[in-house]
Amino acid sequence: MNLIGKTSAEIAQLLQSTVDRDFRGHQIAGWIHQRAARTFEEMSNLPKALRETLAAEFSLAEPEILERVVSSDGSTKYLFAVEDRETFEGVSMPDGGKATLCLSAQTGCAVGCTFCVTGALGAGRNLSATEMVGQYRLMRRDLPDEVERVNLVFMGMGEPLLNTTHLGQALAVLFERVSPKRITISTAGIIPGIRWMAELPRRPKLALSLNAPDQKRRQEIMPITRRYPLDQLMATVRAFPLERGRRITFEYVLIRDFNDHISDAEAVARLTEGIPSKINVIPLNEDAEHFPELKQPSRDVVDSFARALRDAGRVVTVRWSKGADVAAACGQLKGLGSTQRSRQVQEHN
């Protein structure tokens, strides 16, 4: 059994019949979650016989890193492989003494947003809690020594709120190292998933990928809107409980001549009226292969859009994505297509 995806309490309970003293279970859990031990042999304050027993009965297996690609801006994109040889990607973005790790929740995405490469490539499987925690451990271990503060964003491959069972377990483990206020779950608008988040005793932050201010256009680029209409989605978001000082993040991908007019900014401002929130304006990351007809607006248009939102009283950030030169930016993660995936794994073996 792999212990990486278990909480400290679960580890202690699982090891009750294995350890020689009651405190050993929590001691071992500390090695796993606080010190990120890779092997039981590293647990130097345990008796050698116990370490050997643990290694024989349990594992600390992590995903395999098939590839690291470093961007000119310092970001690193990782290609991970797991036991069944499925692959997925994650991104590490260091910035001085802090870093943001972009985590995946699935090996593909069935939601099918038309401006996202992952969606264009289609569905994959859910990642397990062990696999999600494993990708965090690997990227965290790679960070420079000066990084002291780490933020986690589930904005990689897949729709996190279509994987709530495994996500919930992964969050319980991650909360032992990272505060909930430094973890963000981004969703295309899965209403049952948002309600699930609202009921968690400890909640990460919520980010909603909005991208259009009306049902018709949102449905054009985000087919999930047919199932979860915009009016119902916004009502669910308005009911979402927020801790003091928290805000909902609305992500808005700007697409040239589609959703980038001043009137669209004004409509977004009306749609989000009264919601403690901030709006991340994200100029589209173009992809000539998967959606060649979609283009990024000019910088002047982006600035004007953001200014109109600020004039309406909204908190706005323009997010020029990192890692675009290595296809690590928002909407660019592939995890390799199915044919490429098989070839990559065969070449690696």
SVG drawing of the C-alpha trace seen along z (x, -y; Angstrom):
<svg xmlns="http://www.w3.org/2000/svg" viewBox="-30 -54 49 61">
<polyline fill="none" stroke="black" stroke-width="0.4" points="0.0,0.0 1.2,-3.5 1.2,-5.8 1.7,-9.1 -2.0,-9.6 -2.9,-9.0 -3.3,-11.6 -1.2,-11.4 -4.1,-10.0 -4.8,-7.3 -1.1,-6.4 -1.0,-6.0 -4.1,-3.8 -2.8,-1.6 0.5,-1.0 -1.0,-0.1 -0.2,3.6 3.2,3.0 4.9,0.5 6.4,1.4 5.2,-1.7 2.1,-3.8 4.0,-7.0 5.8,-5.4 2.8,-5.9 2.8,-9.7 6.6,-9.7 6.5,-7.9 3.7,-10.2 5.9,-13.2 8.7,-11.8 6.3,-11.3 4.4,-14.6 6.7,-17.1 10.0,-15.9 8.8,-14.4 10.9,-11.2 11.3,-9.2 12.2,-5.9 11.7,-4.3 15.4,-3.9 15.7,-7.7 13.7,-7.5 16.9,-7.4 15.2,-7.5 13.4,-4.3 14.8,-0.9 16.4,0.8 14.1,3.8 11.0,1.6 12.3,-0.2 12.8,3.1 9.3,4.3 7.8,1.0 9.7,1.3 8.4,4.8 4.7,4.0 4.2,0.4 5.5,-2.0 6.2,-5.7 5.9,-5.5 5.7,-8.8 4.9,-9.5 7.9,-9.3 9.3,-12.4 9.7,-11.7 10.7,-15.2 11.5,-18.6 11.3,-21.6 12.4,-25.0 10.9,-28.2 12.9,-31.4 10.9,-33.0 12.1,-30.3 9.0,-28.2 9.4,-24.4 6.9,-22.1 6.9,-18.5 5.7,-15.4 4.7,-12.8 4.0,-9.1 2.2,-6.9 2.0,-3.1 -0.4,-2.4 1.8,-4.6 -0.8,-7.3 0.9,-10.7 0.0,-14.2 1.7,-17.6 2.3,-20.1 4.0,-23.4 6.3,-25.0 6.6,-28.8 9.2,-30.1 9.3,-33.8 12.0,-34.7 11.0,-33.5 7.7,-32.1 6.4,-29.8 3.2,-28.6 2.7,-25.0 0.0,-24.2 -1.4,-20.8 -3.4,-18.5 -6.5,-16.5 -7.0,-14.3 -4.9,-12.9 -7.2,-14.7 -10.4,-16.7 -13.9,-15.9 -15.2,-19.4 -14.1,-20.4 -13.5,-24.2 -12.7,-25.3 -9.8,-27.5 -7.9,-24.8 -5.6,-22.3 -6.3,-19.8 -10.0,-19.9 -9.3,-19.5 -7.4,-16.3 -10.3,-14.8 -11.0,-12.9 -8.5,-11.0 -8.9,-9.3 -9.0,-10.8 -5.8,-11.0 -5.8,-9.4 -5.0,-11.2 -1.6,-9.5 -0.8,-10.7 -1.9,-14.3 0.1,-14.5 3.0,-12.8 3.2,-15.5 3.2,-18.1 6.0,-16.4 8.1,-16.1 7.7,-19.7 8.2,-21.0 11.4,-19.1 12.7,-20.7 12.2,-24.3 15.2,-26.5 16.2,-26.6 15.2,-30.2 11.5,-29.4 9.7,-29.4 6.1,-30.1 4.3,-27.8 0.8,-28.3 -1.0,-25.4 -3.5,-25.9 -5.5,-23.1 -5.5,-24.7 -3.5,-22.0 -5.0,-19.2 -8.6,-18.1 -11.6,-19.4 -10.9,-19.1 -14.6,-19.1 -15.3,-16.0 -12.8,-14.2 -14.1,-15.2 -13.6,-11.9 -9.8,-11.8 -9.5,-15.6 -11.0,-15.6 -8.5,-13.0 -5.6,-14.9 -6.6,-18.1 -6.8,-16.5 -3.1,-15.4 -1.9,-18.7 -3.5,-20.7 -0.9,-19.1 1.8,-21.1 0.0,-24.0 -2.7,-26.3 -6.1,-26.1 -5.9,-29.8 -2.9,-29.0 -4.7,-26.4 -7.0,-27.3 -9.4,-25.0 -10.3,-26.2 -13.5,-25.0 -15.3,-25.4 -18.5,-25.6 -19.5,-22.2 -22.3,-23.2 -22.5,-20.0 -18.7,-20.3 -18.9,-23.9 -21.6,-22.8 -19.3,-20.0 -16.6,-22.5 -18.9,-24.7 -19.6,-21.9 -15.9,-21.1 -14.9,-21.8 -11.7,-23.4 -12.1,-25.1 -9.5,-26.0 -10.1,-29.1 -12.5,-28.9 -11.8,-30.1 -14.4,-30.1 -13.4,-30.1 -16.0,-32.5 -14.9,-33.7 -18.1,-35.2 -20.8,-37.4 -23.8,-35.7 -25.2,-32.2 -25.0,-32.1 -21.4,-33.0 -20.2,-31.0 -22.0,-28.0 -20.2,-28.4 -16.7,-28.1 -17.6,-26.1 -20.1,-23.3 -20.5,-22.5 -22.7,-25.6 -25.5,-23.7 -25.6,-21.4 -24.9,-24.1 -26.5,-27.3 -24.8,-30.6 -27.7,-32.0 -27.7,-28.8 -23.9,-28.9 -23.8,-32.5 -26.5,-31.8 -24.4,-28.9 -21.3,-31.1 -23.2,-33.8 -24.2,-31.3 -20.6,-30.0 -19.4,-30.7 -16.3,-32.9 -14.0,-33.2 -13.2,-36.7 -10.9,-38.4 -11.5,-35.7 -12.7,-36.4 -14.0,-34.4 -11.6,-34.6 -13.2,-34.9 -10.9,-33.9 -11.7,-35.5 -9.8,-34.4 -9.8,-37.3 -10.3,-36.2 -10.0,-38.7 -13.3,-40.0 -15.3,-37.5 -15.4,-38.6 -13.0,-41.5 -15.2,-44.6 -15.7,-47.3 -19.4,-46.4 -18.3,-42.8 -16.3,-44.2 -19.3,-46.2 -21.5,-43.1 -18.9,-41.1 -19.0,-43.9 -22.8,-43.7 -22.7,-39.9 -20.3,-39.9 -22.0,-42.8 -22.0,-42.3 -19.7,-39.2 -16.4,-39.7 -14.2,-38.9 -11.2,-39.6 -11.1,-39.1 -8.1,-37.6 -8.0,-38.8 -6.0,-36.2 -5.1,-37.1 -5.6,-33.9 -2.6,-31.6 -2.9,-30.8 -2.5,-27.4 -2.2,-27.1 -2.9,-23.4 -5.9,-23.0 -7.8,-26.3 -6.1,-28.4 -9.1,-30.7 -8.8,-32.0 -6.5,-34.9 -5.1,-37.0 -6.3,-40.6 -3.7,-43.4 -2.2,-44.8 -4.2,-48.0 -7.4,-46.0 -6.4,-44.0 -5.5,-47.2 -8.8,-48.9 -10.8,-45.8 -9.1,-45.7 -9.5,-49.5 -13.2,-49.3 -13.5,-46.7 -11.6,-48.8 -13.7,-51.8 -16.7,-49.7 -15.1,-49.0 -13.7,-45.6 -10.4,-44.3 -8.5,-43.2 -5.3,-41.5 -4.0,-41.0 -2.3,-37.7 0.2,-37.3 0.8,-33.6 4.2,-32.2 5.8,-29.3 4.2,-30.0 7.4,-29.3 7.4,-25.7 3.6,-25.2 3.2,-25.4 0.9,-28.4 -2.8,-28.5 -4.8,-26.2 -1.6,-24.7 -1.0,-21.5 -1.2,-18.3 0.2,-15.4 1.0,-14.3 -1.7,-13.0 -2.6,-9.3 -0.2,-8.3 2.6,-10.5 2.0,-9.2 2.5,-5.6 5.6,-6.5 7.1,-8.6 6.6,-5.8 8.1,-3.2 11.1,-5.4 11.6,-6.0 11.5,-2.2"/>
</svg>
